[in-house]
Amino acid sequence: MRRTTKYPVSGANSLWQIYKTVSFWKVIKNFIVIQIGRYTPFLPLKNWLYRTFLHMEIGEKTALALMVMPDIMFPEKIKVGRNSVIGYNTTLLAHEYLIDEYRLGDVVIGNEVMIGANSTILPGVVIGDRAVVAAGTVVHKNVPAGSFVAGNPMRIIYTKEEMEKRKGHSNK
């Protein structure tokens, strides 16, 4: 289950009311920083930009590939552990703007996590240490540590225990 906080709105849908929920100037600053980061091939520079100007928590040796799209409105709600890989063109969302409400939720990605290209991580999700997310997956619920998940809707393909059993059989 995703952990998000709901904020009801009345009148026009919540996206029309965006600047009641987040500062216009914050969005402009975040947009500029993210666009620079999306195109830079220099991982230390990208991590520094995101840590310094977006207040994202990014662990040592973590790599956000080219074109990764962090949340523009609330990037400070994203935490990525050490030595993880976030694949090309992945989207990390910490917000959802709906008709009658908007929702905010932290995104927590563990240590040594591999997220394949073109995946979407929804708000309020926790991805456990050493998990693997296949390319193109929509992560709409928590991912247990050490598991392999794939698809839309996301399914657990192997748990940590099943992966260890498979490794044990292949070593014999």
C-alpha positions as CSV (number, residue, x, y, z in Angstrom):
1,M,0.0,0.0,0.0
2,R,1.3,3.4,-0.9
3,R,1.6,6.0,1.9
4,T,0.3,9.3,0.7
5,T,-1.4,12.2,2.4
6,K,-4.6,13.5,0.7
7,Y,-5.4,17.2,0.4
8,P,-9.0,17.9,-0.8
9,V,-9.7,20.8,-3.1
10,S,-13.0,22.4,-4.3
11,G,-13.9,24.1,-7.5
12,A,-11.5,23.5,-10.4
13,N,-9.4,20.3,-10.4
14,S,-6.3,20.3,-8.2
15,L,-3.8,20.8,-11.1
16,W,-5.5,24.1,-11.9
17,Q,-4.8,25.1,-8.3
18,I,-1.1,24.1,-8.4
19,Y,0.3,27.4,-7.2
20,K,-1.8,27.2,-4.1
21,T,0.1,24.0,-3.2
22,V,3.6,24.9,-4.3
23,S,5.4,28.1,-5.0
24,F,5.7,29.2,-8.7
25,W,9.3,30.2,-8.1
26,K,10.2,26.9,-6.6
27,V,8.7,25.1,-9.6
28,I,10.7,27.3,-12.0
29,K,14.0,26.7,-10.0
30,N,13.4,23.0,-9.9
31,F,12.5,22.8,-13.6
32,I,15.8,24.5,-14.5
33,V,17.9,22.3,-12.2
34,I,16.2,19.1,-13.4
35,Q,16.6,20.0,-17.1
36,I,20.3,20.6,-16.5
37,G,20.6,17.3,-14.6
38,R,18.6,15.3,-17.1
39,Y,21.1,16.1,-19.8
40,T,24.4,16.0,-17.9
41,P,26.4,12.9,-18.3
42,F,28.5,13.7,-15.2
43,L,27.0,11.8,-12.3
44,P,28.9,13.6,-9.5
45,L,27.7,16.9,-10.9
46,K,24.1,15.7,-11.3
47,N,24.0,14.3,-7.7
48,W,25.5,17.6,-6.4
49,L,22.9,19.6,-8.2
50,Y,20.0,17.5,-7.0
51,R,21.3,17.4,-3.4
52,T,22.1,21.1,-3.2
53,F,19.2,22.7,-5.1
54,L,16.4,20.2,-4.9
55,H,17.2,18.8,-1.4
56,M,17.0,15.2,-2.6
57,E,18.8,12.6,-0.6
58,I,21.0,10.6,-2.9
59,G,23.5,8.1,-1.6
60,E,27.1,7.7,-2.5
61,K,27.9,6.1,-5.9
62,T,24.2,6.2,-6.9
63,A,23.7,6.8,-10.6
64,L,20.6,8.6,-12.1
65,A,20.9,7.8,-15.8
66,L,20.4,10.3,-18.6
67,M,16.8,11.7,-18.8
68,V,15.7,10.5,-15.3
69,M,12.8,12.8,-14.3
70,P,12.6,13.6,-10.6
71,D,9.4,15.2,-9.3
72,I,9.4,18.9,-10.2
73,M,7.0,20.1,-7.5
74,F,8.3,18.1,-4.5
75,P,11.8,16.6,-5.2
76,E,12.7,16.9,-1.5
77,K,10.4,13.9,-0.9
78,I,12.7,11.6,-2.8
79,K,15.4,9.6,-1.1
80,V,17.7,7.1,-2.9
81,G,20.2,5.0,-1.1
82,R,23.8,4.2,-1.9
83,N,25.1,2.5,-5.0
84,S,21.7,2.3,-6.8
85,V,21.0,2.7,-10.5
86,I,17.9,4.6,-11.7
87,G,17.6,3.7,-15.4
88,Y,17.2,5.9,-18.5
89,N,14.0,8.0,-18.7
90,T,12.6,6.8,-15.3
91,T,10.1,9.1,-13.6
92,L,10.1,9.5,-9.8
93,L,6.8,11.1,-8.7
94,A,6.1,12.4,-5.2
95,H,2.8,14.0,-6.0
96,E,-0.5,13.2,-7.8
97,Y,-2.9,15.9,-8.8
98,L,-6.5,14.5,-9.2
99,I,-9.9,16.0,-9.7
100,D,-11.0,16.5,-6.1
101,E,-7.7,16.2,-4.3
102,Y,-4.0,16.1,-4.6
103,R,-1.7,13.6,-2.8
104,L,1.8,13.8,-1.6
105,G,4.1,10.9,-0.6
106,D,7.7,10.2,0.0
107,V,9.6,7.9,-2.4
108,V,12.2,5.8,-0.7
109,I,14.6,3.8,-2.8
110,G,17.0,1.5,-0.8
111,N,20.7,0.7,-1.2
112,E,21.9,-1.2,-4.3
113,V,18.6,-1.0,-6.1
114,M,18.4,-1.4,-9.9
115,I,15.5,0.3,-11.6
116,G,15.3,-0.4,-15.4
117,A,14.7,2.2,-18.1
118,N,11.3,3.9,-18.6
119,S,9.9,2.9,-15.3
120,T,7.6,5.1,-13.3
121,I,7.8,5.2,-9.5
122,L,4.5,6.5,-7.9
123,P,4.3,8.6,-4.7
124,G,4.4,6.9,-1.3
125,V,6.4,3.9,-2.5
126,V,9.3,2.2,-0.7
127,I,11.6,0.0,-2.7
128,G,13.7,-2.2,-0.5
129,D,17.5,-2.8,-0.6
130,R,18.9,-4.9,-3.5
131,A,15.5,-5.0,-5.3
132,V,15.4,-5.1,-9.1
133,V,12.7,-3.3,-11.0
134,A,12.4,-4.4,-14.7
135,A,12.3,-1.8,-17.4
136,G,9.0,-0.2,-18.1
137,T,7.5,-1.1,-14.7
138,V,4.9,1.1,-13.0
139,V,5.7,0.8,-9.3
140,H,2.4,1.4,-7.6
141,K,3.1,-0.4,-4.3
142,N,6.0,-1.2,-2.1
143,V,8.7,-3.5,-3.4
144,P,10.2,-6.0,-0.8
145,A,14.0,-6.0,-0.3
146,G,15.8,-8.3,-2.6
147,S,12.9,-9.0,-4.9
148,F,12.5,-8.8,-8.7
149,V,9.4,-7.0,-9.9
150,A,8.0,-6.2,-13.4
151,G,5.0,-5.1,-15.4
152,N,2.0,-2.8,-15.4
153,P,0.4,-3.5,-13.1
154,M,3.6,-4.4,-11.2
155,R,3.9,-8.0,-10.1
156,I,6.5,-9.7,-7.9
157,I,8.3,-12.1,-10.2
158,Y,10.8,-13.5,-7.5
159,T,11.1,-12.8,-3.8
160,K,14.5,-12.6,-2.2
161,E,14.0,-16.2,-0.9
162,E,13.1,-17.5,-4.3
163,M,16.1,-15.7,-5.9
164,E,18.4,-17.3,-3.3
165,K,17.0,-20.8,-4.0
166,R,17.5,-20.3,-7.7
167,K,21.1,-19.2,-7.1
168,G,21.6,-22.3,-4.9
169,H,20.4,-24.6,-7.6
170,S,22.6,-23.1,-10.3
171,N,25.7,-23.4,-8.1
172,K,25.3,-27.2,-7.8
